[in-house]
């Protein structure tokens, strides 16, 4: 009985400590780690949310860029940080749902070491072909590629990048065979696509929209489930010949495992509120990001589904990080 009373006292004290923490939080600035270099869509998304969170929480949210290893370095930093509610990371599908299947060993476990807070956005890609390719629709492209198995090549920002995985999924669902030409980032991939050195690419809308509107690239479809408002005349691939196709590079906020539940709940509520404001939605959409939010539980369920889906594709095609 004495042991039971000790355990009860400990748990009661722990619960009281968490409740007190939640009531006083935050009492100092927060750090938001972005595991990529400044200027990209993930960074832009993080900074828009951080700016609004600073106002809503009454404490500055400082954005810290920690790039490297496909985003793994920045995520590891947060995964191994104290779970005190003062550090979060804007992670992506790459680090959470894709990299665990591509790397023989990661320095963190996305499930055990992190707590999901809320999704933040989805970067939409577009199936873009060089104008020299004689196709004007998804169906025409599929037929064209099937007549030339292994003859057409596609550019990507690197093995495991969102454009690479979008293409792998497209190939698996259509039965076509394309040759992968990986680059060190989306920018050099776009340069060679514009130059006609590669035939196609599943480029992010934010990167491709200028060349598309200038007629230097032809967009056949977007990778979201529905049309994207930045390219209203371009159909979703799912409606243009590949039913059920969807491939988006989602971003979301995570905290170290063990962060007080009430703090995570508060951050979720504030993030959801921010992403529903006209200003945030407008700024994110202009950056080529589809604003997305949900409850903590719904986000966790979505992550589990995404992790299983990409794991199956990666294993089936033997994709490994270099």
C-alpha positions in Angstrom: 0.0 0.0 0.0 2.8 2.4 0.8 4.2 1.8 -2.7 0.8 2.4 -4.3 0.5 5.6 -2.4 3.9 6.7 -3.5 3.0 6.0 -7.1 -0.3 7.8 -6.8 1.4 10.8 -5.3 4.0 10.8 -8.1 1.3 10.6 -10.8 -0.8 13.3 -9.1 2.2 15.6 -8.8 3.2 14.9 -12.5 -0.3 15.8 -13.7 -0.4 18.9 -11.5 3.0 19.9 -12.9 1.8 19.5 -16.5 -1.3 21.5 -15.8 0.6 24.3 -14.2 3.0 24.3 -17.1 0.2 24.6 -19.6 -1.4 27.4 -17.6 1.8 29.5 -17.6 3.1 28.5 -21.0 4.7 30.3 -22.8 6.9 32.4 -20.6 9.8 32.7 -23.0 10.4 32.7 -26.8 9.9 29.5 -28.8 12.2 28.0 -31.5 10.8 26.7 -34.7 13.4 24.6 -36.6 13.0 24.5 -40.4 15.2 21.6 -41.6 15.9 23.3 -45.0 17.7 26.4 -46.3 15.8 29.8 -46.2 13.6 30.7 -49.2 11.9 27.4 -50.0 8.2 26.6 -49.6 8.8 24.9 -46.2 10.7 27.9 -44.9 8.0 30.3 -46.2 5.3 28.2 -44.6 7.1 28.1 -41.3 7.8 31.9 -41.2 4.2 32.8 -42.0 3.0 30.6 -39.1 5.8 31.7 -36.7 4.9 35.3 -37.3 1.3 34.8 -36.5 2.0 32.5 -33.5 4.3 35.2 -32.0 1.3 37.6 -32.0 -1.2 35.1 -30.7 1.0 33.6 -28.0 2.6 36.8 -26.8 6.1 35.4 -27.2 8.4 35.5 -30.1 8.7 32.4 -32.2 12.2 32.4 -33.7 12.7 30.5 -37.0 16.0 28.5 -37.1 17.1 27.0 -40.4 19.0 23.7 -39.9 19.4 22.1 -43.3 21.2 18.9 -44.4 20.7 15.2 -45.0 17.4 15.6 -46.6 16.0 17.4 -43.6 17.1 14.8 -41.2 19.6 17.0 -39.3 17.0 19.6 -38.3 14.4 17.0 -37.3 17.0 15.1 -35.2 17.8 18.3 -33.4 14.2 18.7 -32.2 13.6 15.0 -31.6 16.5 15.0 -29.1 15.6 18.3 -27.5 14.0 18.8 -24.1 10.2 18.2 -24.3 9.4 21.5 -22.5 7.1 23.1 -25.1 9.7 25.6 -26.4 11.0 23.9 -29.5 9.1 22.6 -32.6 10.0 21.6 -36.1 8.3 22.2 -39.5 8.9 18.7 -40.8 7.7 17.3 -44.1 6.5 14.0 -45.5 10.1 13.3 -46.5 11.5 13.1 -43.0 8.4 11.6 -41.4 6.9 9.1 -43.9 9.5 8.6 -46.7 13.0 8.7 -45.2 12.4 5.9 -42.6 12.0 3.5 -45.6 14.9 4.8 -47.6 17.7 5.0 -45.1 19.1 1.9 -43.5 19.2 3.8 -40.2 17.9 7.2 -39.1 19.2 9.0 -36.0 15.6 9.4 -34.8 12.3 7.5 -34.8 9.4 9.7 -36.2 6.9 7.8 -34.2 8.7 7.4 -30.9 10.6 10.7 -30.8 8.1 13.2 -32.1 4.6 14.3 -31.3 2.4 15.6 -34.2 0.9 19.0 -33.7 -0.9 20.0 -36.9 -0.4 19.8 -40.6 0.4 23.2 -42.2 0.3 22.9 -45.9 0.7 20.8 -49.0 3.1 21.7 -51.9 1.4 20.8 -55.1 3.4 19.4 -58.1 2.5 19.6 -61.7 3.4 17.1 -64.5 5.3 19.3 -66.8 6.7 18.4 -70.2 9.0 20.2 -72.5 6.9 21.8 -75.4 8.9 19.7 -77.9 7.0 16.6 -76.6 4.0 16.1 -78.9 1.4 15.5 -76.0 -1.2 17.8 -74.6 -2.9 15.7 -72.0 -2.2 13.1 -69.4 -3.8 10.4 -71.5 -1.8 11.3 -74.5 1.4 11.3 -72.5 0.7 7.9 -71.0 0.0 6.5 -74.5 3.2 8.2 -75.8 5.3 6.8 -73.0 3.9 3.3 -73.3 5.1 3.2 -77.0 8.6 4.2 -75.8 9.3 2.2 -72.6 12.6 3.4 -71.0 13.1 6.1 -73.7 11.8 9.2 -71.9 13.6 10.7 -68.9 12.4 12.7 -66.0 14.1 15.2 -63.8 13.8 15.4 -60.0 15.3 17.3 -57.2 17.0 14.2 -55.9 16.3 10.6 -54.8 13.3 10.6 -52.4 12.3 14.2 -53.2 8.6 15.0 -53.7 8.9 15.2 -57.5 10.8 11.8 -57.6 8.1 10.1 -55.4 5.3 11.7 -57.4 6.8 10.2 -60.6 7.4 6.8 -59.1 3.7 6.7 -58.0 2.6 7.8 -61.4 4.7 5.1 -63.1 3.4 2.4 -60.7 -0.3 3.4 -61.4 0.0 3.7 -65.2 2.5 0.9 -66.0 4.9 3.2 -67.9 8.7 3.2 -67.6 10.7 6.4 -67.4 14.4 7.0 -66.7 15.2 8.9 -63.6 17.7 11.8 -63.8 18.2 13.1 -60.2 19.6 16.5 -59.6 20.9 18.3 -56.4 17.7 20.3 -55.9 14.7 21.5 -57.9 16.4 24.5 -59.4 19.0 22.6 -61.5 16.3 20.1 -62.5 14.1 22.9 -63.8 17.1 24.4 -65.8 17.6 21.2 -67.7 13.8 20.7 -68.2 13.5 24.2 -69.7 16.6 23.5 -71.8 15.0 20.3 -73.2 17.8 18.1 -71.8 15.1 16.0 -70.0 11.6 15.3 -71.2 9.5 15.9 -68.1 9.3 16.6 -64.5 6.8 16.7 -61.6 7.8 20.2 -60.6 6.4 22.1 -57.8 3.7 24.6 -58.9 5.6 27.4 -57.2 8.7 26.7 -59.3 7.0 25.9 -62.6 4.2 28.4 -62.7 6.3 31.1 -64.4 7.6 28.9 -67.2 4.1 27.4 -67.6 2.5 30.8 -68.1 5.3 31.9 -70.4 4.7 28.8 -72.6 8.1 27.4 -71.9 6.6 24.3 -70.2 3.3 22.5 -70.8 1.5 21.4 -67.7 -0.6 18.3 -68.2 -2.0 17.8 -64.7 -1.5 18.6 -61.0 -0.8 16.1 -58.3 -3.5 17.2 -55.8 -6.8 15.4 -55.6 -8.6 18.4 -57.0 -7.5 21.3 -59.2 -5.2 23.9 -57.6 -6.3 27.5 -57.8 -3.0 28.8 -59.1 -3.5 26.7 -62.2 -7.3 26.5 -62.6 -7.2 25.4 -66.2 -4.9 22.4 -65.4 -6.8 19.3 -64.4 -5.9 17.0 -61.5 -4.1 13.9 -62.7 -6.8 11.9 -61.0 -9.5 13.4 -63.2 -7.4 13.4 -66.3 -6.8 9.7 -66.7 -5.4 8.2 -63.5 -8.2 7.8 -61.0 -7.1 7.8 -57.4 -3.8 9.4 -58.1 -2.6 11.9 -55.5 0.9 12.9 -54.4 1.5 16.0 -52.3 4.5 17.1 -50.3 2.8 17.9 -46.9 4.4 19.9 -44.1 3.5 19.9 -40.5 4.5 21.0 -37.0 6.0 18.5 -34.5 7.3 18.7 -31.0 9.6 16.3 -29.1 7.9 13.3 -27.6 6.8 14.0 -24.0 5.8 17.6 -24.6 2.9 18.3 -22.3 -0.4 17.4 -24.0 -2.1 20.7 -23.1 0.7 22.6 -24.8 0.4 20.5 -27.9 -3.3 21.0 -27.9 -2.9 24.8 -27.5 -0.3 25.0 -30.4 -2.7 22.9 -32.5 -5.6 25.2 -31.8 -3.6 28.3 -32.6 -2.1 26.8 -35.8 -5.5 25.8 -37.1 -6.9 29.3 -36.4 -3.9 30.9 -38.2 -4.3 28.7 -41.3 -8.0 29.6 -41.5 -7.3 33.4 -41.7 -7.6 35.0 -45.2 -4.2 36.5 -44.9 -2.3 33.3 -44.2 -4.3 31.4 -46.8 -3.6 34.0 -49.5 0.2 34.2 -48.7 0.6 30.4 -48.7 -1.4 29.9 -51.9 0.7 32.5 -53.6 3.8 30.5 -52.5 2.3 27.4 -54.2 1.2 25.8 -50.9 -2.3 24.6 -50.2 -3.1 25.5 -46.5 -4.0 22.4 -44.5 -4.9 21.9 -40.9 -6.6 19.3 -38.7 -6.8 18.0 -35.1 -3.8 16.3 -33.6 -5.5 12.9 -33.8 -6.5 13.3 -37.5 -2.9 14.4 -38.3 -1.5 11.3 -36.6 -3.9 9.1 -38.5 -3.0 10.8 -41.8 0.8 10.3 -41.1 0.2 6.6 -40.4 -1.6 6.2 -43.8 1.1 8.1 -45.7 3.9 6.2 -44.1 2.4 2.9 -45.0 1.6 4.0 -48.6 5.1 5.4 -49.3 6.8 2.4 -47.6 5.0 0.0 -49.9 6.0 1.9 -53.0 9.6 2.3 -51.9 10.0 -1.4 -51.1 8.4 -2.4 -54.4 10.7 -0.3 -56.4 13.9 -0.9 -54.3 14.5 2.9 -53.8 17.3 3.7 -51.5 19.0 7.0 -50.5 22.4 7.6 -51.9 
